[in-house]
Amino acid sequence: MEDLNSLFVASDTSFRDVLTTINGAARGIALVVDGERRLTGVITDGDARRAILAGVPLTAPASAILSRKPAGVPITVLATTPPSDLVALVQRTRISHLPIVNDAGQVVDFFGLDDLLTNEEMTLQAVVMAGGFGSRLHPLTASTPKPMLPIGDRPLIEHIIRNLSDAGIRQVSIATHYLADKITDHFGDGERFGVTVRYMPEEQLLGTVGAVALVPDSQTPMLVINGDILTTMDFRAMLSFHREHGADLTVAVRRFEVQVPYGVVNTDGEKVLGVTEKPVHSHLVNAGIYLLEPSVRGFIPRGERYDMTELIQALVAAGRTVICFPVWEYWRDIGHRRDYEQAQADAKSGRLVS
């Protein structure tokens, strides 16, 4: 039996610590309990990410997240429920979390969808975009493609492949162009990394999503990730969020803040309304990770350069459902030398361990 204490938070626990519980317990959930371990609420991974999108501060209490959910008593089952009934209930309802309580309402166990799934049952294929020149990292990339630059004890792209494998993704396609042999020689067929690798050589660069048209047709969703992204993001949580919202395309996003180094003068014509000293502007930025439904591939032209921004705009214009998935886990885009140096420091400090 797992340590239930790793799932428990109090109603006054900070949002930041709730995220730590959700991420650390590997269950994608935090159980809000009182001092007697009686269940008062459930905060799922999806609840937390929606709260991030809504701007709930990390200093807010867990109760602030619960207040955003529909009123009602959390679904639980009694400890006397036969195991076969638990399995049938989860299979029938696809409830991802099922706290088990005693007659006093105290949590004594936990049963969830993860108990019925294995990594091999992750119905998702992945595409890693690894064909770029990495010009901004020259001269490091003069003889080594950016995805093969070492981060800690392994190449950048190997971190990606191993994280995909750990999430249960078995089919991985890698789009290559610049110094492609460096990548193909390292990964081979992918067997020693727990995946099956297919290579998609781009005779000419096809943009940030054009190579997806080269992947053989499949009826499973597709995870597309840039080959210069270093992250411990939970791919299973992203797929769950994607399905929960009935999305055609899900875009991973990261909150990015920019501070204006001056006092900003607010005006109405020539009239000064006030001055805001060094304001901070917060934005959601593209994190370079996407989930696509099979039908979305029909929007991507074959053999032509096509960028993800074009695909997103085309889907929105067509009335398709495009949503964003906030990333709170470790994430870094290795675009410049300073990013690469920081990633090296992060690897040395152990921050890349999910």
Contacts in CASP RR format, 6 or more apart in sequence:
PFRMAT RR
TARGET T0000
AUTHOR 0000-0000-0000
METHOD contacts of the structure
MODEL  1
MEDLNSLFVASDTSFRDVLTTINGAARGIALVVDGERRLTGVITDGDARR
AILAGVPLTAPASAILSRKPAGVPITVLATTPPSDLVALVQRTRISHLPI
VNDAGQVVDFFGLDDLLTNEEMTLQAVVMAGGFGSRLHPLTASTPKPMLP
IGDRPLIEHIIRNLSDAGIRQVSIATHYLADKITDHFGDGERFGVTVRYM
PEEQLLGTVGAVALVPDSQTPMLVINGDILTTMDFRAMLSFHREHGADLT
VAVRRFEVQVPYGVVNTDGEKVLGVTEKPVHSHLVNAGIYLLEPSVRGFI
PRGERYDMTELIQALVAAGRTVICFPVWEYWRDIGHRRDYEQAQADAKSG
RLVS
1 109 0 8 1.000
2 110 0 8 1.000
4 31 0 8 1.000
4 107 0 8 1.000
4 108 0 8 1.000
4 109 0 8 1.000
4 110 0 8 1.000
6 21 0 8 1.000
6 24 0 8 1.000
6 25 0 8 1.000
7 21 0 8 1.000
7 25 0 8 1.000
7 27 0 8 1.000
7 29 0 8 1.000
7 30 0 8 1.000
7 31 0 8 1.000
7 110 0 8 1.000
8 21 0 8 1.000
8 30 0 8 1.000
8 31 0 8 1.000
8 32 0 8 1.000
8 33 0 8 1.000
8 37 0 8 1.000
8 107 0 8 1.000
9 17 0 8 1.000
9 18 0 8 1.000
9 21 0 8 1.000
9 30 0 8 1.000
9 31 0 8 1.000
9 32 0 8 1.000
9 33 0 8 1.000
9 43 0 8 1.000
9 62 0 8 1.000
10 32 0 8 1.000
10 33 0 8 1.000
10 34 0 8 1.000
10 35 0 8 1.000
10 62 0 8 1.000
11 32 0 8 1.000
11 34 0 8 1.000
11 40 0 8 1.000
11 61 0 8 1.000
11 62 0 8 1.000
11 63 0 8 1.000
11 66 0 8 1.000
12 61 0 8 1.000
12 62 0 8 1.000
12 63 0 8 1.000
13 21 0 8 1.000
13 32 0 8 1.000
13 61 0 8 1.000
13 62 0 8 1.000
14 58 0 8 1.000
14 59 0 8 1.000
14 60 0 8 1.000
14 61 0 8 1.000
14 62 0 8 1.000
15 48 0 8 1.000
15 51 0 8 1.000
15 56 0 8 1.000
15 57 0 8 1.000
15 58 0 8 1.000
15 59 0 8 1.000
15 60 0 8 1.000
15 61 0 8 1.000
15 62 0 8 1.000
15 64 0 8 1.000
15 65 0 8 1.000
16 58 0 8 1.000
16 59 0 8 1.000
18 30 0 8 1.000
18 43 0 8 1.000
18 48 0 8 1.000
18 62 0 8 1.000
18 65 0 8 1.000
19 48 0 8 1.000
19 58 0 8 1.000
19 328 0 8 1.000
21 30 0 8 1.000
22 28 0 8 1.000
22 29 0 8 1.000
22 30 0 8 1.000
22 43 0 8 1.000
22 44 0 8 1.000
22 45 0 8 1.000
22 48 0 8 1.000
23 234 0 8 1.000
23 328 0 8 1.000
23 329 0 8 1.000
27 97 0 8 1.000
27 110 0 8 1.000
27 112 0 8 1.000
27 114 0 8 1.000
28 44 0 8 1.000
28 45 0 8 1.000
28 97 0 8 1.000
28 234 0 8 1.000
28 237 0 8 1.000
29 42 0 8 1.000
29 43 0 8 1.000
29 44 0 8 1.000
29 45 0 8 1.000
29 96 0 8 1.000
29 97 0 8 1.000
30 42 0 8 1.000
30 43 0 8 1.000
30 48 0 8 1.000
30 62 0 8 1.000
31 39 0 8 1.000
31 41 0 8 1.000
31 42 0 8 1.000
31 99 0 8 1.000
31 107 0 8 1.000
31 110 0 8 1.000
32 39 0 8 1.000
32 40 0 8 1.000
32 41 0 8 1.000
32 42 0 8 1.000
32 43 0 8 1.000
32 62 0 8 1.000
32 63 0 8 1.000
32 66 0 8 1.000
33 39 0 8 1.000
33 40 0 8 1.000
33 107 0 8 1.000
34 40 0 8 1.000
36 104 0 8 1.000
36 106 0 8 1.000
37 106 0 8 1.000
37 107 0 8 1.000
38 101 0 8 1.000
38 104 0 8 1.000
38 105 0 8 1.000
38 106 0 8 1.000
38 107 0 8 1.000
39 74 0 8 1.000
39 76 0 8 1.000
39 99 0 8 1.000
39 101 0 8 1.000
39 105 0 8 1.000
39 106 0 8 1.000
39 107 0 8 1.000
40 66 0 8 1.000
40 74 0 8 1.000
41 66 0 8 1.000
41 74 0 8 1.000
42 74 0 8 1.000
42 97 0 8 1.000
42 99 0 8 1.000
43 62 0 8 1.000
43 65 0 8 1.000
43 66 0 8 1.000
44 96 0 8 1.000
44 97 0 8 1.000
45 234 0 8 1.000
45 237 0 8 1.000
45 240 0 8 1.000
45 241 0 8 1.000
46 237 0 8 1.000
46 240 0 8 1.000
46 241 0 8 1.000
46 244 0 8 1.000
47 65 0 8 1.000
47 68 0 8 1.000
47 69 0 8 1.000
48 65 0 8 1.000
48 328 0 8 1.000
49 237 0 8 1.000
49 241 0 8 1.000
49 325 0 8 1.000
49 326 0 8 1.000
49 328 0 8 1.000
50 68 0 8 1.000
51 64 0 8 1.000
51 65 0 8 1.000
51 68 0 8 1.000
52 255 0 8 1.000
52 326 0 8 1.000
52 328 0 8 1.000
53 284 0 8 1.000
53 324 0 8 1.000
53 326 0 8 1.000
54 68 0 8 1.000
56 64 0 8 1.000
56 65 0 8 1.000
56 68 0 8 1.000
74 99 0 8 1.000
75 95 0 8 1.000
75 98 0 8 1.000
76 98 0 8 1.000
76 99 0 8 1.000
76 100 0 8 1.000
76 101 0 8 1.000
76 105 0 8 1.000
77 85 0 8 1.000
77 86 0 8 1.000
77 89 0 8 1.000
77 98 0 8 1.000
77 99 0 8 1.000
77 100 0 8 1.000
77 101 0 8 1.000
77 111 0 8 1.000
78 100 0 8 1.000
78 101 0 8 1.000
78 102 0 8 1.000
78 103 0 8 1.000
79 100 0 8 1.000
79 101 0 8 1.000
79 102 0 8 1.000
79 108 0 8 1.000
79 109 0 8 1.000
81 100 0 8 1.000
86 98 0 8 1.000
86 100 0 8 1.000
86 111 0 8 1.000
87 116 0 8 1.000
89 95 0 8 1.000
89 98 0 8 1.000
90 98 0 8 1.000
90 111 0 8 1.000
90 112 0 8 1.000
90 113 0 8 1.000
90 115 0 8 1.000
90 116 0 8 1.000
91 116 0 8 1.000
94 113 0 8 1.000
95 112 0 8 1.000
95 113 0 8 1.000
96 112 0 8 1.000
96 113 0 8 1.000
96 114 0 8 1.000
96 240 0 8 1.000
97 110 0 8 1.000
97 112 0 8 1.000
97 113 0 8 1.000
98 110 0 8 1.000
98 111 0 8 1.000
98 112 0 8 1.000
99 107 0 8 1.000
99 109 0 8 1.000
99 110 0 8 1.000
100 107 0 8 1.000
100 108 0 8 1.000
100 109 0 8 1.000
100 110 0 8 1.000
100 111 0 8 1.000
101 107 0 8 1.000
101 108 0 8 1.000
102 108 0 8 1.000
119 166 0 8 1.000
119 167 0 8 1.000
119 168 0 8 1.000
120 168 0 8 1.000
120 170 0 8 1.000
121 168 0 8 1.000
122 167 0 8 1.000
122 168 0 8 1.000
122 169 0 8 1.000
122 170 0 8 1.000
122 235 0 8 1.000
122 236 0 8 1.000
122 239 0 8 1.000
123 220 0 8 1.000
123 221 0 8 1.000
124 168 0 8 1.000
124 169 0 8 1.000
124 220 0 8 1.000
124 221 0 8 1.000
124 222 0 8 1.000
124 223 0 8 1.000
124 235 0 8 1.000
124 239 0 8 1.000
125 169 0 8 1.000
125 171 0 8 1.000
125 172 0 8 1.000
125 173 0 8 1.000
125 215 0 8 1.000
125 218 0 8 1.000
125 220 0 8 1.000
125 221 0 8 1.000
125 222 0 8 1.000
125 223 0 8 1.000
126 164 0 8 1.000
126 169 0 8 1.000
126 171 0 8 1.000
126 172 0 8 1.000
126 173 0 8 1.000
126 222 0 8 1.000
126 223 0 8 1.000
126 224 0 8 1.000
126 225 0 8 1.000
127 172 0 8 1.000
127 173 0 8 1.000
127 174 0 8 1.000
127 175 0 8 1.000
127 200 0 8 1.000
127 211 0 8 1.000
127 212 0 8 1.000
127 215 0 8 1.000
127 222 0 8 1.000
127 223 0 8 1.000
127 224 0 8 1.000
127 225 0 8 1.000
128 147 0 8 1.000
128 157 0 8 1.000
128 160 0 8 1.000
128 161 0 8 1.000
128 172 0 8 1.000
128 173 0 8 1.000
128 174 0 8 1.000
128 175 0 8 1.000
128 225 0 8 1.000
128 226 0 8 1.000
128 227 0 8 1.000
129 175 0 8 1.000
129 207 0 8 1.000
129 208 0 8 1.000
129 209 0 8 1.000
129 211 0 8 1.000
129 224 0 8 1.000
129 225 0 8 1.000
129 226 0 8 1.000
129 227 0 8 1.000
130 145 0 8 1.000
130 147 0 8 1.000
130 157 0 8 1.000
130 174 0 8 1.000
130 175 0 8 1.000
130 176 0 8 1.000
130 183 0 8 1.000
130 227 0 8 1.000
131 145 0 8 1.000
131 147 0 8 1.000
131 175 0 8 1.000
131 176 0 8 1.000
131 177 0 8 1.000
131 178 0 8 1.000
131 180 0 8 1.000
131 202 0 8 1.000
131 205 0 8 1.000
132 145 0 8 1.000
132 146 0 8 1.000
132 177 0 8 1.000
132 178 0 8 1.000
132 205 0 8 1.000
133 141 0 8 1.000
133 146 0 8 1.000
133 178 0 8 1.000
134 141 0 8 1.000
134 145 0 8 1.000
134 146 0 8 1.000
134 178 0 8 1.000
134 228 0 8 1.000
134 335 0 8 1.000
135 141 0 8 1.000
136 335 0 8 1.000
136 336 0 8 1.000
136 337 0 8 1.000
137 146 0 8 1.000
137 149 0 8 1.000
137 334 0 8 1.000
137 335 0 8 1.000
137 336 0 8 1.000
137 337 0 8 1.000
137 340 0 8 1.000
140 146 0 8 1.000
140 149 0 8 1.000
140 337 0 8 1.000
140 340 0 8 1.000
141 149 0 8 1.000
143 179 0 8 1.000
144 179 0 8 1.000
144 182 0 8 1.000
145 178 0 8 1.000
145 179 0 8 1.000
145 180 0 8 1.000
145 182 0 8 1.000
145 183 0 8 1.000
146 156 0 8 1.000
146 227 0 8 1.000
146 228 0 8 1.000
146 334 0 8 1.000
146 335 0 8 1.000
147 155 0 8 1.000
147 156 0 8 1.000
147 157 0 8 1.000
147 160 0 8 1.000
147 183 0 8 1.000
147 227 0 8 1.000
147 228 0 8 1.000
148 155 0 8 1.000
148 156 0 8 1.000
148 157 0 8 1.000
148 179 0 8 1.000
148 182 0 8 1.000
148 183 0 8 1.000
148 186 0 8 1.000
149 155 0 8 1.000
149 156 0 8 1.000
149 334 0 8 1.000
149 340 0 8 1.000
150 156 0 8 1.000
151 159 0 8 1.000
151 230 0 8 1.000
151 334 0 8 1.000
151 340 0 8 1.000
151 343 0 8 1.000
151 344 0 8 1.000
151 347 0 8 1.000
151 352 0 8 1.000
152 344 0 8 1.000
152 347 0 8 1.000
152 348 0 8 1.000
153 347 0 8 1.000
154 162 0 8 1.000
155 186 0 8 1.000
156 227 0 8 1.000
156 228 0 8 1.000
156 230 0 8 1.000
156 334 0 8 1.000
156 343 0 8 1.000
157 174 0 8 1.000
157 183 0 8 1.000
157 227 0 8 1.000
158 186 0 8 1.000
158 187 0 8 1.000
158 193 0 8 1.000
159 230 0 8 1.000
159 352 0 8 1.000
160 225 0 8 1.000
160 227 0 8 1.000
160 229 0 8 1.000
160 230 0 8 1.000
161 172 0 8 1.000
161 187 0 8 1.000
161 190 0 8 1.000
161 193 0 8 1.000
161 195 0 8 1.000
161 197 0 8 1.000
162 193 0 8 1.000
163 231 0 8 1.000
163 232 0 8 1.000
163 233 0 8 1.000
163 235 0 8 1.000
163 354 0 8 1.000
164 172 0 8 1.000
164 195 0 8 1.000
164 223 0 8 1.000
164 235 0 8 1.000
165 193 0 8 1.000
165 194 0 8 1.000
165 195 0 8 1.000
166 354 0 8 1.000
167 234 0 8 1.000
167 235 0 8 1.000
167 236 0 8 1.000
169 195 0 8 1.000
169 223 0 8 1.000
169 235 0 8 1.000
170 194 0 8 1.000
170 195 0 8 1.000
170 196 0 8 1.000
171 195 0 8 1.000
171 196 0 8 1.000
171 198 0 8 1.000
172 190 0 8 1.000
172 195 0 8 1.000
172 196 0 8 1.000
172 197 0 8 1.000
172 198 0 8 1.000
173 197 0 8 1.000
173 198 0 8 1.000
173 199 0 8 1.000
173 200 0 8 1.000
173 214 0 8 1.000
173 215 0 8 1.000
174 183 0 8 1.000
174 187 0 8 1.000
174 197 0 8 1.000
174 198 0 8 1.000
174 199 0 8 1.000
174 200 0 8 1.000
175 200 0 8 1.000
175 202 0 8 1.000
175 206 0 8 1.000
175 211 0 8 1.000
175 214 0 8 1.000
176 183 0 8 1.000
176 184 0 8 1.000
176 199 0 8 1.000
176 200 0 8 1.000
176 201 0 8 1.000
176 202 0 8 1.000
177 201 0 8 1.000
177 202 0 8 1.000
177 204 0 8 1.000
177 205 0 8 1.000
180 199 0 8 1.000
180 201 0 8 1.000
183 199 0 8 1.000
184 199 0 8 1.000
187 193 0 8 1.000
187 197 0 8 1.000
188 197 0 8 1.000
189 196 0 8 1.000
189 197 0 8 1.000
190 196 0 8 1.000
190 197 0 8 1.000
198 215 0 8 1.000
200 211 0 8 1.000
200 214 0 8 1.000
200 215 0 8 1.000
202 211 0 8 1.000
202 214 0 8 1.000
204 305 0 8 1.000
205 305 0 8 1.000
206 213 0 8 1.000
206 214 0 8 1.000
206 303 0 8 1.000
206 304 0 8 1.000
206 305 0 8 1.000
206 306 0 8 1.000
207 305 0 8 1.000
207 306 0 8 1.000
207 307 0 8 1.000
208 226 0 8 1.000
208 307 0 8 1.000
208 308 0 8 1.000
208 309 0 8 1.000
209 224 0 8 1.000
209 290 0 8 1.000
209 300 0 8 1.000
209 306 0 8 1.000
209 307 0 8 1.000
209 308 0 8 1.000
209 310 0 8 1.000
209 311 0 8 1.000
210 300 0 8 1.000
210 301 0 8 1.000
210 303 0 8 1.000
210 304 0 8 1.000
210 305 0 8 1.000
210 306 0 8 1.000
210 307 0 8 1.000
212 222 0 8 1.000
212 224 0 8 1.000
212 292 0 8 1.000
212 297 0 8 1.000
212 300 0 8 1.000
213 297 0 8 1.000
213 300 0 8 1.000
213 301 0 8 1.000
213 302 0 8 1.000
213 303 0 8 1.000
213 306 0 8 1.000
214 302 0 8 1.000
214 303 0 8 1.000
215 222 0 8 1.000
215 297 0 8 1.000
217 294 0 8 1.000
217 297 0 8 1.000
218 294 0 8 1.000
219 294 0 8 1.000
220 294 0 8 1.000
221 239 0 8 1.000
221 242 0 8 1.000
221 291 0 8 1.000
221 292 0 8 1.000
221 293 0 8 1.000
221 294 0 8 1.000
222 291 0 8 1.000
222 292 0 8 1.000
222 294 0 8 1.000
222 297 0 8 1.000
223 235 0 8 1.000
223 238 0 8 1.000
223 239 0 8 1.000
223 289 0 8 1.000
223 290 0 8 1.000
223 291 0 8 1.000
224 289 0 8 1.000
224 290 0 8 1.000
224 291 0 8 1.000
224 292 0 8 1.000
224 308 0 8 1.000
225 288 0 8 1.000
225 289 0 8 1.000
225 290 0 8 1.000
226 288 0 8 1.000
226 289 0 8 1.000
226 333 0 8 1.000
228 333 0 8 1.000
228 334 0 8 1.000
228 335 0 8 1.000
229 287 0 8 1.000
229 288 0 8 1.000
229 289 0 8 1.000
229 331 0 8 1.000
229 332 0 8 1.000
229 333 0 8 1.000
229 334 0 8 1.000
230 330 0 8 1.000
230 331 0 8 1.000
230 332 0 8 1.000
230 333 0 8 1.000
230 334 0 8 1.000
230 343 0 8 1.000
230 346 0 8 1.000
230 352 0 8 1.000
231 287 0 8 1.000
231 289 0 8 1.000
231 327 0 8 1.000
231 329 0 8 1.000
231 330 0 8 1.000
231 331 0 8 1.000
231 332 0 8 1.000
232 329 0 8 1.000
232 330 0 8 1.000
232 331 0 8 1.000
232 352 0 8 1.000
232 353 0 8 1.000
232 354 0 8 1.000
233 252 0 8 1.000
233 287 0 8 1.000
233 289 0 8 1.000
233 327 0 8 1.000
233 329 0 8 1.000
233 330 0 8 1.000
233 331 0 8 1.000
234 329 0 8 1.000
234 354 0 8 1.000
238 250 0 8 1.000
238 252 0 8 1.000
238 289 0 8 1.000
238 291 0 8 1.000
238 325 0 8 1.000
239 291 0 8 1.000
241 250 0 8 1.000
241 323 0 8 1.000
241 325 0 8 1.000
242 250 0 8 1.000
242 291 0 8 1.000
242 323 0 8 1.000
242 325 0 8 1.000
245 321 0 8 1.000
245 323 0 8 1.000
246 321 0 8 1.000
247 291 0 8 1.000
247 293 0 8 1.000
247 321 0 8 1.000
247 322 0 8 1.000
247 323 0 8 1.000
248 292 0 8 1.000
248 293 0 8 1.000
248 295 0 8 1.000
248 296 0 8 1.000
248 315 0 8 1.000
248 320 0 8 1.000
248 321 0 8 1.000
248 322 0 8 1.000
249 290 0 8 1.000
249 291 0 8 1.000
249 292 0 8 1.000
249 293 0 8 1.000
249 296 0 8 1.000
249 311 0 8 1.000
249 312 0 8 1.000
249 315 0 8 1.000
249 320 0 8 1.000
249 321 0 8 1.000
249 322 0 8 1.000
249 323 0 8 1.000
250 290 0 8 1.000
250 291 0 8 1.000
250 322 0 8 1.000
250 323 0 8 1.000
250 324 0 8 1.000
250 325 0 8 1.000
251 286 0 8 1.000
251 287 0 8 1.000
251 288 0 8 1.000
251 289 0 8 1.000
251 290 0 8 1.000
251 312 0 8 1.000
251 322 0 8 1.000
251 323 0 8 1.000
251 324 0 8 1.000
251 325 0 8 1.000
252 286 0 8 1.000
252 287 0 8 1.000
252 288 0 8 1.000
252 289 0 8 1.000
252 290 0 8 1.000
252 324 0 8 1.000
252 325 0 8 1.000
252 326 0 8 1.000
252 327 0 8 1.000
253 284 0 8 1.000
253 285 0 8 1.000
253 286 0 8 1.000
253 287 0 8 1.000
253 324 0 8 1.000
253 325 0 8 1.000
253 326 0 8 1.000
253 327 0 8 1.000
254 284 0 8 1.000
254 285 0 8 1.000
254 287 0 8 1.000
254 326 0 8 1.000
254 327 0 8 1.000
254 331 0 8 1.000
255 282 0 8 1.000
255 283 0 8 1.000
255 284 0 8 1.000
255 285 0 8 1.000
255 326 0 8 1.000
256 282 0 8 1.000
256 283 0 8 1.000
256 284 0 8 1.000
256 285 0 8 1.000
257 280 0 8 1.000
257 281 0 8 1.000
257 282 0 8 1.000
257 283 0 8 1.000
258 280 0 8 1.000
258 281 0 8 1.000
258 283 0 8 1.000
259 278 0 8 1.000
259 279 0 8 1.000
259 280 0 8 1.000
259 281 0 8 1.000
260 278 0 8 1.000
260 279 0 8 1.000
260 280 0 8 1.000
260 281 0 8 1.000
261 278 0 8 1.000
262 278 0 8 1.000
263 275 0 8 1.000
263 276 0 8 1.000
263 277 0 8 1.000
263 278 0 8 1.000
263 279 0 8 1.000
264 275 0 8 1.000
264 276 0 8 1.000
264 277 0 8 1.000
264 279 0 8 1.000
265 272 0 8 1.000
265 274 0 8 1.000
265 275 0 8 1.000
266 272 0 8 1.000
266 273 0 8 1.000
266 274 0 8 1.000
266 275 0 8 1.000
266 276 0 8 1.000
267 273 0 8 1.000
284 324 0 8 1.000
284 326 0 8 1.000
286 308 0 8 1.000
287 327 0 8 1.000
287 331 0 8 1.000
287 333 0 8 1.000
288 308 0 8 1.000
288 333 0 8 1.000
289 327 0 8 1.000
290 308 0 8 1.000
291 325 0 8 1.000
296 311 0 8 1.000
296 315 0 8 1.000
296 320 0 8 1.000
299 311 0 8 1.000
299 314 0 8 1.000
299 315 0 8 1.000
299 318 0 8 1.000
300 306 0 8 1.000
300 311 0 8 1.000
312 322 0 8 1.000
315 322 0 8 1.000
316 322 0 8 1.000
329 354 0 8 1.000
330 346 0 8 1.000
330 351 0 8 1.000
330 352 0 8 1.000
330 354 0 8 1.000
332 339 0 8 1.000
332 342 0 8 1.000
332 343 0 8 1.000
332 346 0 8 1.000
333 339 0 8 1.000
334 340 0 8 1.000
334 343 0 8 1.000
346 352 0 8 1.000
END
